Amino acid sequence: MGLAVVTGASSGIGLELATIAASTGYDLIIASDEAKIEDIAIHLQDFGVSVQAVQADLSTIDGVDRLIEDIAADGRSVDLLMANAGRGLGKGFLDQDFAVALEVIETNIVGTIYLVHEIGRNMRSRGAGRILLTGSIAGFTPGTFQAVYNGTKAFINSFSFALREELKDTGVTVTCLMPGPTETHFFARADMLDTSVGQAKKDDPADVAKAGFDAMLNGEGDVVSGWKNKVISAAANVLPADMLARQHRKMAEPGSASDK
Ligand SMILES: NC(=O)c1ccc[n+]([C@@H]2O[C@H](COP(=O)([O-])OP(=O)(O)OC[C@H]3O[C@@H](n4cnc5c(N)ncnc54)[C@H](OP(=O)(O)O)[C@@H]3O)[C@@H](O)[C@H]2O)c1
């Protein structure tokens, strides 16, 4: 089928994206920060495809360079790039550790667009390729108690549409997957299990990934998975920002889980 690259493939939405790609017959290069990615690669080889694991911290230029070098060493061009690695961060901005807030920006924005810059250039030279960015419906809403995270996703949503338009007629498509709250490690890692959204029923990452993968193969601009999320994102486009920020407080304020 070709070669697919998936970042953040060790768990959650990225693992499901990699699983769909492998089950469709794509050889894979998968990346994440921790050693678990090696076990995931072995497991995905059961689909009869070749899978290379790259353990790299994609919040750093060095880490992204390591992934780019491994892709180059493979020798094949990338048919599908799924730039999905990302992390959240709960609590009030002034109560967050600034180093961690910076890491969120560097993973979700800097590392992501650096990878897209490198692989996207090769795709454009070749006149073919599909890019899927994992944005979020969070990018439509000022994220009270997730201020930095929502800001990073607003960047990715916006960036994705802009790059898509720039690459129109080049043979390269750019698609933005915009999930709503999804059942992954995300909320535990963001220290948000004491929040209303942290405790809410969430979407199945396999369904979310399927919607994203299909939209990418169809060359669509974006996909919001699930009707409820479609309503939320449509409303976010018309409601005033201060009202959205107030609403977000209800779901993300520390301790809001006990208000339910
Ligand atoms: N879950 C949701 O509700 C939701 C909603 C909208 C959008 N999203 C987005 O979906 C994407 C995937 O998140 P998820 O929900 O599937 O969460 P997850 O289960 O925590 O998965 C995150 C993945 O990203 C990787 N990652 C994080 N920081 C990294 C770094 N610095 N370098 C390399 N890999 C890194 C993780 O690998 P390691 O374990 O090795 O760190 C893991 O594979 C993210 O971009 C997230 O913002 C999630």
The ligand as an SDF file (V2000), in Angstrom:
LIG
                    3D

 48 52  0  0  0  0  0  0  0  0999 V2000
   -8.4250   12.5320   24.3590 N   0  0  0  0  0  0  0  0  0  0  0  0
   -9.0870   13.6210   24.0250 C   0  0  0  0  0  0  0  0  0  0  0  0
  -10.1330   13.9440   24.6100 O   0  0  0  0  0  0  0  0  0  0  0  0
   -8.6070   14.4650   22.8700 C   0  0  0  0  0  0  0  0  0  0  0  0
   -9.5050   15.3800   22.2920 C   0  0  0  0  0  0  0  0  0  0  0  0
   -9.0780   16.1610   21.2360 C   0  0  0  0  0  0  0  0  0  0  0  0
   -7.7860   16.0310   20.7510 C   0  0  0  0  0  0  0  0  0  0  0  0
   -6.9300   15.1460   21.3210 N   0  0  0  0  0  0  0  0  0  0  0  0
   -5.5610   15.0510   20.7680 C   0  0  0  0  0  0  0  0  0  0  0  0
   -5.3400   13.7360   20.3360 O   0  0  0  0  0  0  0  0  0  0  0  0
   -3.9270   13.4970   20.2900 C   0  0  0  0  0  0  0  0  0  0  0  0
   -3.6490   12.1480   20.9160 C   0  0  0  0  0  0  0  0  0  0  0  0
   -3.9820   12.1980   22.3030 O   0  0  0  0  0  0  0  0  0  0  0  0
   -4.7340   11.0110   23.0490 P   0  0  0  0  0  0  0  0  0  0  0  0
   -6.0280   11.5250   23.5080 O   0  0  0  0  0  0  0  0  0  0  0  0
   -4.6960    9.7770   22.2190 O   0  0  0  0  0  0  0  0  0  0  0  0
   -3.8290   10.8800   24.3610 O   0  0  0  0  0  0  0  0  0  0  0  0
   -2.7790    9.7880   24.8620 P   0  0  0  0  0  0  0  0  0  0  0  0
   -3.4110    8.4510   25.0070 O   0  0  0  0  0  0  0  0  0  0  0  0
   -2.1560   10.4070   26.0490 O   0  0  0  0  0  0  0  0  0  0  0  0
   -1.7100    9.7000   23.6610 O   0  0  0  0  0  0  0  0  0  0  0  0
   -0.7760   10.7130   23.4260 C   0  0  0  0  0  0  0  0  0  0  0  0
    0.3290   10.1650   22.5320 C   0  0  0  0  0  0  0  0  0  0  0  0
    1.2410   11.2470   22.2350 O   0  0  0  0  0  0  0  0  0  0  0  0
    2.5580   10.8470   22.6120 C   0  0  0  0  0  0  0  0  0  0  0  0
    3.3540   11.9720   23.0610 N   0  0  0  0  0  0  0  0  0  0  0  0
    3.0000   12.9320   23.9630 C   0  0  0  0  0  0  0  0  0  0  0  0
    4.0240   13.7840   24.1400 N   0  0  0  0  0  0  0  0  0  0  0  0
    5.0390   13.3430   23.3430 C   0  0  0  0  0  0  0  0  0  0  0  0
    6.3610   13.7900   23.0850 C   0  0  0  0  0  0  0  0  0  0  0  0
    6.8630   14.8700   23.6840 N   0  0  0  0  0  0  0  0  0  0  0  0
    7.1190   13.0880   22.2060 N   0  0  0  0  0  0  0  0  0  0  0  0
    6.6210   11.9980   21.5990 C   0  0  0  0  0  0  0  0  0  0  0  0
    5.4010   11.5240   21.8020 N   0  0  0  0  0  0  0  0  0  0  0  0
    4.6070   12.1930   22.6600 C   0  0  0  0  0  0  0  0  0  0  0  0
    2.3720    9.8340   23.7110 C   0  0  0  0  0  0  0  0  0  0  0  0
    3.5220    9.0230   23.8050 O   0  0  0  0  0  0  0  0  0  0  0  0
    4.2880    8.7460   25.2000 P   0  0  0  0  0  0  0  0  0  0  0  0
    3.3430    7.9550   26.0590 O   0  0  0  0  0  0  0  0  0  0  0  0
    5.4970    7.9870   24.7800 O   0  0  0  0  0  0  0  0  0  0  0  0
    4.5810   10.0910   25.7950 O   0  0  0  0  0  0  0  0  0  0  0  0
    1.1490    9.0620   23.2070 C   0  0  0  0  0  0  0  0  0  0  0  0
    1.5420    8.1300   22.2500 O   0  0  0  0  0  0  0  0  0  0  0  0
   -3.2840   14.6770   20.9920 C   0  0  0  0  0  0  0  0  0  0  0  0
   -2.7750   15.5730   20.0330 O   0  0  0  0  0  0  0  0  0  0  0  0
   -4.4420   15.3080   21.7560 C   0  0  0  0  0  0  0  0  0  0  0  0
   -4.2390   16.6790   21.9770 O   0  0  0  0  0  0  0  0  0  0  0  0
   -7.3220   14.3530   22.3630 C   0  0  0  0  0  0  0  0  0  0  0  0
  1  2  1  0
  2  3  2  0
  2  4  1  0
  4  5  1  0
  4 48  2  0
  5  6  2  0
  6  7  1  0
  7  8  2  0
  8  9  1  0
  8 48  1  0
  9 10  1  0
  9 46  1  0
 10 11  1  0
 11 12  1  0
 11 44  1  0
 12 13  1  0
 13 14  1  0
 14 15  2  0
 14 16  1  0
 14 17  1  0
 17 18  1  0
 18 19  2  0
 18 20  1  0
 18 21  1  0
 21 22  1  0
 22 23  1  0
 23 24  1  0
 23 42  1  0
 24 25  1  0
 25 26  1  0
 25 36  1  0
 26 27  1  0
 26 35  1  0
 27 28  2  0
 28 29  1  0
 29 30  1  0
 29 35  2  0
 30 31  1  0
 30 32  2  0
 32 33  1  0
 33 34  2  0
 34 35  1  0
 36 37  1  0
 36 42  1  0
 37 38  1  0
 38 39  2  0
 38 40  1  0
 38 41  1  0
 42 43  1  0
 44 45  1  0
 44 46  1  0
 46 47  1  0
M  CHG  2   8   1  16  -1
M  END
$$$$
